[in-house]
Amino acid sequence: MRHARCPRIGGNLAVRVSARDSSHDWCSLLSPADSLAPEWLVVPDDVNDLPAAVWPASAVRGADGELRIAGISATALAETYGTPLLVIDEDEVRSRARAFRSSFDAAASEYGTTAQVYYAGKALLTTTIARWVIDEGLRIDVCTGGELEVALAAGVAPASLGFHGNNKSVAELERAVEVGIGTIIVDSAIEIERLAAITARTGAVQRVLVRVISGVHAETHDFLATAHEDQKFGFPLPDAEQAVARIREIPGIEFAGLHCHIGSQIFGVAGFRESAERVLELHAALLEGGPVPQLNLGGGFGIAYTSVDDPTPIEMLAGEIVAAVAEGCAARGIAVPALSFEPGRAIVGTAGVTIYEVGTTKDVALDTGATRRYISVDGGMSDNARTALYEAQFSARLASRLGSGEPQLSRVVGKHCESGDIVVDHEYLPADVSPGDLLAVPSTGAYCAPLASNYNHVPRPPIVAVRDGRSAIIVRGETIADVLARDVGVGASENHG
């Protein structure tokens, strides 16, 4: 397929162009609706295809045209568990966890050091998923007392946990120290003093990393970037040396090294390389006052949400990031420290597929002469807030059958009383999508369930794990009764009408 330039769209539109008719005005062949398409979105050759980058490896279409994940049809899943439904492919999670561990192990050993991989639980943490990643040799990063309790309930050894957060309460810190958490990533001078008081009172010795802001801005959405100087996380580099000096004065706190996280949904290694270079300057300076055993460069590795996304392969990420650290250390004449990393989305993101049922379709005529197809599903921003929060892009496919209609530019929207309730902003779907069809939205394993809400009193959907033709609920879906249970006025006999 060739891409013809269309000034009306302002970008390339994929159209079938033969050598003999390449002189045609391809803008004249477009429907008015195509003028609404963003530049990156192209008309698919096959509106039923499943672009590999955004789906679990087990996702295929069966002989009947149905989407199958780990050998189970979308219809069977919907009939068993209802919709909306978040489906997590266990083998996808496990294989990606193994790939991160083996890739960073290999890269680190090449330079005579070690690497630890922490699964960033904020992406999606359940007791079942915690056990999967621990089974595959990872540790787990938590960032609230609630996430800590989920990991502990899963039977994860506290020594395998790291604890993040810019505002850990005294109670959260006390609990972490009490259970013997492996590492606390301190985020402020106040937190250092809180830990000093806790360890003095309990006699514990707590290992910590100091989170620093490298000043490197990853090329991502502003709300996802976490390395600006003007933001809530960590110590600016000029202040970090003083924080470490204070920690080294406290008998109950063991300084274990530095932590830096530059953002989220990052492609390439340039940002990691530049951030490591800056943090190593501080690392080298701190060595004059004592050991700095560990350097944690965080996570933020991107995944594909659409067919045009091109995430960096895990092996390349590991090799190039570790090499950058080793080069920086060699330039300063210092040893390469033990390294650690915190992938979350890159492990669980593409393992997740959300299945919805179509409720209504509507063609809306615009003043430009274009018509937009709206496809309303039985979920929305209560189970996937990322589109509304971050203008995130997602893909979608008809899941219960093959579509026979021509590709039609569509917007998949939810059922909430909110104009911003969009699940998939731009997608080509078959023109014959109808009420009762199932739609599947891939790459929803990360940050969808954790951000879920009861907006409009809609219950949160279940999470189901699939593997080798079997399925099981790992988080029960809510009912209306669950939602009402927190309302203390329910059942009151007094009539206030």
N, C-alpha and C positions, 0 to 999 in steps of 0.2 A: 504494500500500500504506500502511495506517495502522499505528501502533505501539501495541499494547495494553499497559497496565501490568500486570505480574504480580508481586505481592509475593513469591511463592515463589522467583522467580528473582532478585528484587531489581533489576529493570531493565525495559527495554522489549523486547518480543519482537515481531518483525514477523509479523503474521497478516493474512489477508484479512478485512476487516471491512466489511460493507455497512451502509448507513444503517438498514435495517430490523432488523438483528440485532445492533446495536451494544450492546445491553444484555446480551448473553450473558456468562457467566463464562468468559473465554478461558483461564484457568489450567486449567480442567477439560478443555480440548481438547488440552493438551500431553501428550506422552509423558513418562514419568519421566526419560528421557535428557536432555530439554531443560532440566531443572533443573541439569544440569552445565555448561550453556553460560555463558560469561562475558556480562556485560551488553551488551557492544558487538557481540556476534556475533548476527546475525539470520538466520532461515531464508531462503535465497535464493528469489526467484521462479522462477529457472531454475538448477538445480544444475550445468548445463553451461556457464553463461555465463562470459565472461572479463572481469572488471572492468578497464577500460582503465588505471586508475592503477597497477596492479601488474604489467602486462605490457608487453613491447616493443610498439611501434606495429605491427609486422609480425605479431604473434601473432593468428591467426584460427582458426576451425574450418572445415575443408574440407567439401565436400559429403558426404563419408563420415563426418563427425563427428570426424575426427582433428584434434588440435592441429597447426598448422603455424606455423613460425617462419621468416621470410624465405623463404617458399614451400616449405619442406622439412618433411615430416611427421615427427612424433615417432617413429613406427615406423621410418621410413627411417634416422633418426639413430641409433636404438638398434641397429638391425641392422648398421649400418656401424661404429659405435664402441663398442658395448656400453653397459651401465649399471652404476653411476651415470654420468651424463654432465653436465658443465656446459657449456651452450650460451650463447655470447655473440653478440648481434646487433650486428654492426659498425656498421650505420647508426644504431642507437640511441645507441651511444657517440659517434659522430661528431656527430650532430645535437645532442646535449646539450652536448658540448664547445663546438660553435659557438654555441649559445644562451648559455652562460655568457660566452664571450668577447665576443660582440656586445652583450650586455646590460650588462656592466660597462664596456665601451668607451663605449657611448652615455651611460651614467649619469655616468661620470667626465668626459667631454668637456663635459657640460652645466655643470660647475663648474670648467672650465679646468684639469683635471688629467688624468692617465693612470691606467690600471689594467692590471695584469698578473694573469693567471689561471694558477695552478699546479695541475696534476692531482696530487692526493695519492696517490702510488703505493702506499701501504700498503693501500688499498682492494682493488686487484688490479693487479699489475704484471707484465707479460710484455714481451718485446721487441716483439711485434706491437702490443700495446695502446699501448706507449710511442710507436711510430711513428704510430699513428692520432692521438693527441692532439697530438703535435708538428705533424703535417700540418694540424691544425685551428687552429694558432696558439697553443697553450698551452705552458707550461713544465711542469716536473715537479718535485715535491717527493719526496725520498727520506729515509729515516730510519735506515738501517743501511748498512754497507759492502756487504752483499749487494745491496740495492736499488740502490745506486750502480753496482755492476758490471752489473746488468741494464740500466740506462739507458745506460751507456756501450756495452754490447754491442749495443744497438739503434741505435747511431750518433748518440745525442742529444748535441748540443754541450754540453760541461760548463758553459759560461756560462749555459745555460738551466736549470740545476739549482739547487735549494735543498736544504740538508742539515739535517735535524732530528735530535733525539735527546737524551735526558737524560744518556747515558753513552757518548758517542763515545770510542772508544779512541784512544790516540796514533796507532796504525797507521791507523785510519780517517781521522783528521784529516790525517795526512801524505799519504795517498792523495788526499783531496779537494783539498788545496792543490797537490799535484803535478800533478793533471790540470787545474787551473784552474777549479774549481767556482765558479759564479756567486755564491752566497751561503751562508754557514754561519749557522744560527740558534743563537747561543750560549745555553747553558742553565745555566751555573754559573760561579762564580769560578775553579774549577780548570780548566775548559775554556778560559777566557780566557788563563790562564797557559800552558797547553799550546800554544795557538796562538801566543802570544808567542814561545815557545821555537822552534817550528817555523819561523815566518817569519824570526826572527833568523838561524837556521841556513841557510835556503834563499835568503834575500833576496827572498822573495815578499811581495806585499801582498794580504791577504785581506779581502774585503768581508764584513761580518757584520751581522745583526740581533740585537737583544737580546730574548729572549722574556720577557714579563712576565705576572704573574698579576693580572688585574683585580679578582678577588673576585666576579665575576658568576657565579652558578651557573645554568647552563642547565637547564631542566626536562626532565631525562632521567635514565636509569639512573645510579646513583652511580658505577659503574665506568667510565662513558663521559664523565663530567663532568671537565673538566680545568682549571677556573678556581678551584677552592677554594684558600685559602691553605695548607691542610694537604694538599699533594700534591707529587708528585715533579717536576713540570715548572716551569721558569722561575724568575724572580726576583719576589718580592713587590714591589709598587709602591714601598714605602719604601726597598728595597735597590737598585732598578734604577738610580737616579741615580748611586750610587757605582760600580756596574759600568760604566756608560757613561763615567764620569770616568776609570776605569782604562784602558778601551779607547782613549780619546783620547790617553793618554800613550804608547801603543805604536806605533812607526813602521810596523810591519808589519801593523797591523790598521786597516781603514777602517770607521768606524761609519756604517752606512747607514740605521738607523732602528729602529723597535720592531715587535715581533710579539706578538700575543695570540690565543689560541684558547680559546673558552669551553665547548666540549663537542661532542657529536655527536648526530645524528638530531634536529635542532632544527627546529621549525615556528615560523614567525613571525619578526619582526625585533626584538622588544622586548629580548631579551638582547644582541643585537649593538649596538643603540642605546645601552643603558646601559654596556656595556663600552667602546665607543668614547668615550663622554663621560669615563669615568675615565682611559683611556689618554691622551686629549688633554690632560689636566691635566699629566701627566708630559711629554708631547711639547712643550708650550708652555714648561715650565720648562727643558727641555734646550736649547731654541733659544737661551737666553742664553749657552750655552757653545760654540755652533757649530751647523752645519746638521744637520737631522734629515730627510733626504730622503724617507723611505719609511715608510708605516704598513701593516703586514700584519695583517688581521683574521681570518686563518685560514679555516677551513671549518666543517664540521658541519651543512651544510644537509640537512634530512631528506627521505626519500622515502616512498612508500606501500608498506607491507608487507601491508596488509589493505584491504578495500573501504571501511572507515570512516576510514582515514588521509587527511588533507587537507593535503598539503605546499604550502608557499607557492610560487606560480609564480616562475620564475627572474627574469623581468623586474621583478616587484614586489620581490623580494629586493634585486636590484642597485639599483634606483631609491631604495628607502627607506634602505638602509644607506649609500649614498654621500651621500644628502641629509642623513642624521644627522651624518656626519662634516663635511660642508660647514657645517652649522648650528653645530656645535661650534667649528669654526675661526673662523667669522664672529664668534661671541660672544667669542672671545679675541683677535680682531684679528690672526690669523695666516693664512698662506697654506695652502690645502689641499695636503697632501703627495701624492706619487705613492702610489697604493694597490695592494695586492695581496691575493689571496684564494686559498684552497686547497680547492676542492671535490674530493671523491673519490667517495664513495658516490653523490652526486647525479648523477654522470656515468655510472658503470658499474653501479650497483645494479640498476636496472630493465632493464638490457640483458641480465641473466643469468637463465637458467631452468635448473633442474636436473631431469633426467629420471631416474626410478627405475622399477624393475620391482617389482610387488607379489609378495611371497613367500607370506605367510599373512595370514589375517584371523581375528579372534577377538572374540567378544562376552563381556565380563567383567561379571558381575552384582555389583552393589555392595550394601552393607548398607542403603542408602537405598531400595532397590527400583529404582534406575536401572540401566541397562546401558550400558556404554561399548564402542563398536566400536574395536578396535585393528587398524590396517592396517600390517603390517610390510613394509618395503622393503629393497632390497639395498645401502643405504648407511647413513647415520646421522650420528652426532656426529663421525665421522672426516672427513666432507666438509662438515658444517655444524654447528659447535660453538656457534653464536650462541644457539640456544634454551637450551642447558644453561648457557652462560656468563652471559647477560644476560636470561633469560626472554623472549627475543625472540619475537614472533608472526609467523607466516608464513601464506600461503594455499596451497591445493593444488587441482588439478583433474585429473580423469580425462583422460588425454591420447591414448590409442590408440583411443578410440571415444566415442560418446555414452552416458552412463549412462541407464538406463531406470527405475532404482529411485527411490523417494522419498528426499528429503534425510535423511541419517542423521548425527547428531553423531558425529564420528570423531576419533581421534588417530592421526597418522602417526608411526610409530616406526622406529628403525633396527635393525640386526642385532647390535649390540654387547652384551656382557655387562655391562650397566649400566642400572639402572632409569631414570636420567635421560637415556637416549638417545632423545630426542624430536626429531623434525624439525618437525612442525606440531602444536602443542598442542591446538588447537580448530579444527575445520572441519566444515562440512556437505558430505558427499560422497554420491554415489548409493549406495543400499543394496546394489546389485548389484556393487560393486567386488569383483573376484575375483583369485586368483593368476594371474599372467601378464599382467595389465593393466599399462599404463604410467601412472604418476602424474607430473605436472609441478608443481614448486614454483617460483613466480616470485620476482623480486626477490632473487635469490641471487648477483648479480654482484659484490657488495662483501663483503669480509671472510669469505667462506666458503672459497674456495680458499686464501687466505693463512693461515687458521687451521687448515687441514687437517692431519691427523696419520695415523700408522700404528697407531692404537690397535687392540689385538687383532690386530696384524700384517695389517691390511686395507690393500691398496694404494690410493694416492690416485688419483682418477679423472682422465681426460683433460679438457682444455678445448678446445672446438671453436668456431671462429668461423663465422658464417653470414652470407651476403649474396646477394641476388638469385638465390636457388635453388641457391647453391653453398655447400659446407662444407669446412673444412680444420682439421686439428689445429693448435693453436698451443702447447699444452703436452701432451707425451706422457703418457698414463696409465702408472702404475707396474704392474709385474707382481710376482708373488710372488718371482721371481728377483731383482728389484730390491730388494725388502724384505730378502731374505736376504743380499744381497751385502755388507752392512755387518757381518754376524755372522761374526767371524773363525774361529769354531768350525765353521762349515759345511764339510763335506767331511773333517773330521778322522777318521782311520781307527780311532782307539782307541775301544774299546767301554767306556763307563762305566756300562752297565746292571747 
